[in-house]
Amino acid sequence: MGRYDYTPKGVCSRKISFDLEDGKLSGVSFEGGCNGNLKAISKLLEGQSAAEAVRILKGNDCNGRGTSCADQLAQAVEKALAQEQ
């Protein structure tokens, strides 16, 4: 199991953290950002496939920024999955 911390770019959240074990996500948390929405994302992803989370969240845009907290999470998970291989 690995704990990952990621500093997002271009979004309101300042830090994204999550655990990755056997290809599944747990303990997803955000510092900053839209609190209610990010807590909901964290709950929905608990125990879910990391690869599926990347597929669903990657490319999600927030107000024309070209990214979002969800997209930044997808990028962080994608990097973590690459490290695990």
C-alpha positions in Angstrom: 0.0 0.0 0.0 1.2 3.5 -0.8 0.2 6.9 0.5 0.5 9.6 -2.2 0.5 13.3 -1.8 0.1 15.6 -4.8 0.3 19.4 -5.2 -2.3 20.3 -7.8 -1.8 23.1 -10.4 -4.4 25.6 -11.7 -7.1 24.8 -9.1 -8.4 25.9 -5.7 -7.3 22.8 -3.8 -3.7 23.0 -2.4 -3.1 19.3 -1.8 -4.5 16.0 -2.8 -3.8 12.8 -0.8 -4.9 9.2 -1.3 -3.9 5.6 -0.6 -3.5 3.1 -3.4 -3.6 -0.7 -2.7 -4.1 -3.5 -5.2 -5.2 -0.9 -7.8 -8.0 0.5 -5.5 -8.3 4.0 -4.0 -8.9 4.8 -0.4 -8.5 7.8 1.9 -8.9 10.4 -0.9 -8.7 13.9 0.6 -8.3 17.4 -0.6 -7.0 20.5 1.2 -8.9 23.6 0.0 -11.3 23.7 -2.9 -15.0 23.2 -2.9 -15.4 21.3 0.3 -18.7 19.6 -0.2 -18.1 18.5 -3.8 -14.6 17.2 -3.0 -15.9 15.3 0.0 -18.5 13.7 -2.2 -15.9 12.7 -4.8 -13.8 11.2 -2.0 -16.7 9.1 -0.7 -17.7 7.9 -4.2 -14.1 6.8 -5.0 -13.6 4.8 -1.7 -12.6 1.3 -2.7 -13.0 1.9 -6.4 -10.6 1.0 -9.2 -7.9 3.6 -9.5 -7.8 3.1 -13.3 -11.6 3.5 -13.6 -11.4 6.7 -11.5 -8.7 8.1 -13.9 -10.9 7.2 -16.9 -14.0 9.0 -15.5 -12.3 12.1 -14.0 -9.5 12.9 -16.5 -10.2 15.9 -18.6 -13.0 17.3 -16.3 -12.8 21.1 -16.6 -13.7 23.8 -14.0 -14.8 27.2 -15.4 -12.6 27.0 -18.5 -9.4 26.4 -16.5 -8.5 23.4 -18.6 -8.4 21.3 -15.5 -10.3 20.8 -12.2 -9.7 19.3 -8.8 -11.1 16.0 -10.2 -8.8 16.2 -13.2 -5.9 16.9 -11.0 -6.8 13.9 -8.9 -6.9 11.8 -12.1 -3.4 13.0 -13.0 -2.1 12.2 -9.5 -3.6 8.7 -9.6 -2.3 8.1 -13.1 1.3 9.0 -11.9 0.9 6.8 -8.8 -0.2 3.8 -10.9 2.8 4.3 -13.2 5.1 4.2 -10.1 3.5 1.0 -8.9 4.3 -0.9 -12.0 
